[in-house]
């Protein structure tokens, strides 16, 4: 029972670490560009993932599970979807506020629930499905203003990029959970960390190849900005480690709904780092998110 509920603290820890990583990547976007800043979390995160895997196998005494074709297909799909999601998110952040962009991406849980049902057969209880809807409505209330946000969406601006980012994050979550479930043996911790290493390895290779061919300036710049990039990479790997632990223990929809607590962390980061404050409407939206999260806990 205790192990089954570990996904709750793991998800909260992942959301906190991801907020710090997003804030650091946002500051690197102006220097390295969108793709360059996207690459940082993977290139600098991959060595930490290897360290995590070494520690996990040393502590548990387990060997590495043998990856099959199904695992490789799921982890590759998740890795590529996460690259697209991160790039879209950072592009939106260049034109919108940090906290608002994070809120746009949090249209994700409804999409995760749908994709999870179709692809993996993950089902939710009625109360769990209600939690997804209520929490997502809270995010919409935070994100959409009667005129400016809707007009931005109509122009295909940062709102559309943020929502598309949420869709890609949803596909990534399903891909990574599918990969974890596809591994034939190993504890939840070993399977989660093995998937993390493969995912970050694929992402690192893809983005290194892309930047070497099309944007060598950003690639060289990411090496020059190694200090902030190293921190962003560590926080990205740490966040992903906790996400994958959550995915190994419960449905992706449960994890990504609880992950909406990130909007609170994003508001704190926006206020402290970017001098952006929350409106009454955004506070009301956060209260709805709280209600949705409470319903999710009750459903467990």
N, C-alpha and C positions, 0 to 999 in steps of 0.2 A: 504493500500500500504506500509506504514511504517513497519507494523508488518510483512508483507510478506517478506520484505527484511532484517529482523533481523537475518536470517540465515547467512548473510555475516559477520557481526562483531562477531557473536557467533562462527563461524567456525575459524576465525582468532585467536580469544582468545583461543579456544580449542587447536589449533596447537601450540601456544606459551606455554601453560601450559603443553601440552604433551611432548614438547621438554625438559622442565625442569624435568619432571617426568622420562623420558627415561634416561637422564643423571644421575640422582640419582640412578635409578635402575641399570644402567651399573656399577656404583661404588660399589653397593652392591653385584653384581654377584660374584666377587672374594671371598667375605666373606661368603655368604650364599648359593652359587651355583645357577644354573639356576632356578630350581623350587622354591627355597626359596626366591629369589629375585622377581620372578613372583608373589608369594603369597602376598608380601608386599603391592603392590598397591591395592589389594582387601581387605585384612584384615584391614589395616589402613585407607582405603578409605571408608569402609562401614559406620562407625560412622558419617563421614562428610556428606554422602548421606542422612542419617536420619535427620541430622541438616538442610540440604538444603530443605528436604521435609517439615519439620516443619515450616520453614520460609516461604516457598511458600504457604502452606495452610493458614498460619496466615495472610499473606498479601492479598491473593486473597479471603479469606473467603470461599473457596470451600471445599467440602468433597473429600475423596479419591474415585477414580473410582473403580468399582468392576471388578477384573480380571476374565476373562473366560478361557476356555480351549485353545482357539486360542492364547490368550496373553501369557499364560504359556508356550505353545509349542515354540512360537517365542523367548521369552526372554531366555528360557533355551538353545535353539540352539545358540543364540547370545552369551550368557555367556560362553558356552563351547568352541565355536570357538575363542573367545577373549583370553581365557586361552592358547589355543594352539598357537595362533598368538604371544602372548607376550613371551612365552617360546622359540619359534623358533627365534624370533627377538633377544632375549638376548643371545641365543646360538651363533648366527651369530656374535654378537658384540664381543664375546670373541676372535674371530679369525680375524675379520675385523675392520676397523676404524668405529667410531661412525657414522659419516656423511654418509659413503658409505653404511652401513647397512640400515640406514633410507631410503636412495635412493632406495635400493633393494625393500624394503617393499612398495614403492610407485608405483609399477606396479599394485597396487590395483584398481585405478579408472576404468580401462577397465573392470576388473572382476566385480566390483560393478555394472557398467552399464548393463552388461550381466545378472548377477544374479537378479538385480532389475527388469529388463524387464520380465524375466522368472517367478520369484516368486511373485512379487508385481504388475506387469503391469506398472511400472514406465517408461515412454517414454521420450526420449530426442529429441530436435529439431536437424536439421542437423548441425547448428552452435554449439550447445551444444555437440553433438557427436564429431565434429571436435576438440573442445576444449579438450575433454578427450584424444583424440589421440595425439594431438600436445604436450600437457603437459606431457603425458606418454613417448613420444619420447625424450623429454628433460631429463626425469629421466633416461632413458636407456643410453643416451649419457653421463650422469654424472657417471653412474655405470659401464659401460663395457669398459674395455681396450682391444685392439686388441688381446693381448696374455694372460696376467696374469688373467684377469677376466673370459675370455672364458675357459681357462684351469681349473680355479677354478670351474666353472659351470660343466665342463665335469667330474671332479672328484666328483661331488655331494657335494661340500664343502659349505662354508658359503653363496655363492651366491644363491645356491639352497634353503638353509634354509631361506634366506631373502625373496626370491620370494614366497616360500610356506607360509611364515608369511603374506605376502601381500594378498594371497588368503584367508587365515583364517580371516584376518581383514575385507576382503570384505564380507565374509559370516556373520561375526559378525555385520557389519553395516546393512545388509539386515535383519538379525534377530531382531535387536533392532528397526529399523524403522517399521518392521512388527508388533512388539509388541505394539509400540506407536499407530499405526493405529487401532490395534485390541481393544484398550480400548473403551468402549461404550460412555463415557462422559468425560467432563473436558476440561479446556483450554489447549492450547499447552504446557504451562509451567507445569501444574499439571501432564499431561500425561507423559511428558518427565521425570520429577523428580520421578514419581512413577515407571517408567520403570528402572530408574537408581538404585533405592533402591532394587528392585527385582533382577536385574542383579548382582549387587555387593553382595547381600545376597547369591545367589546361588553360585557365584564364591568363596566366603569366605568359605562356608560350604564344597564345593568340595575339595579345596586345604588344608584346615585344616585337613580333614579326610585323604587325601593322605599323607601329611607330618607326621601326627601322626602314620600312619601305616608303612611308608617306609623311612622316613628321619627325625627322631625326632631331630637330631642335628641341621638341618636347621631351624626347627620350634623354638627350644630354642634360636638359634642364632638371629632369627628375633625379638624375644622379647628383647634380650639383646641390639640389635642395634635399639632401639625404636626411638631414636631421628631422625636419617636420614630417618628411615622407616616412621615416622609420616609425615615428609615433603613430601616424595614420595607418600604416601597415599592421603594426602590432594590435591596435584597437580593432581593426577590421578582422584580423584573424581570431582575436579573442571573441568578438561578437559572433562570428560565424561558428566558432566552436560551441558556444552556448545555443545558437539557433539549431544546430544540427543535433545536439543533445535533446532539445525539445522535440524535433522532428522524429527522433528515434523512439520517443515514448508516447506520443499522441498524434492526432491528426494535424496536418498543416493548418487547417482552419482554426483550430483551437489556439495554436501557437501564434498565428498572425493576428488573431483577434485580441489576445492579451497583449500583443506587441503594440497595440494602439496607445499603451502607456507612454510610448515614445513621444507622443505629442506634448506631454507634460515636460519631459526632459528637453524637447526642442524649444518650448517656450522659455525655459530657464536659460538655455544656451543663447537664444535670440536676445534675451534681455541683458545677459552678462557680456556676451561677446560682440553682438551686433547692434546693441542699443535699440532693440525693437520690443514694443510692449503689446500686451493682449487687450482687445476690446471686450465690451460686455458680451457681444455676440459670440466671440471666441471662448469666453469663459462659460457661457451657456452650453456651447458645443462640448467643452471638456467635461461638463457635468453629465451630459448624455453618454459620453465615452465611459465615464465612471460607472454609470448605471449598466451599460452593456457588459463591462468587465465583471461587475457584481453578478449579473445574470449568468455569465460564463462560469464563474466559480460555483454558483448554485447548481448548474447543470452537471458539474463534476461529482 
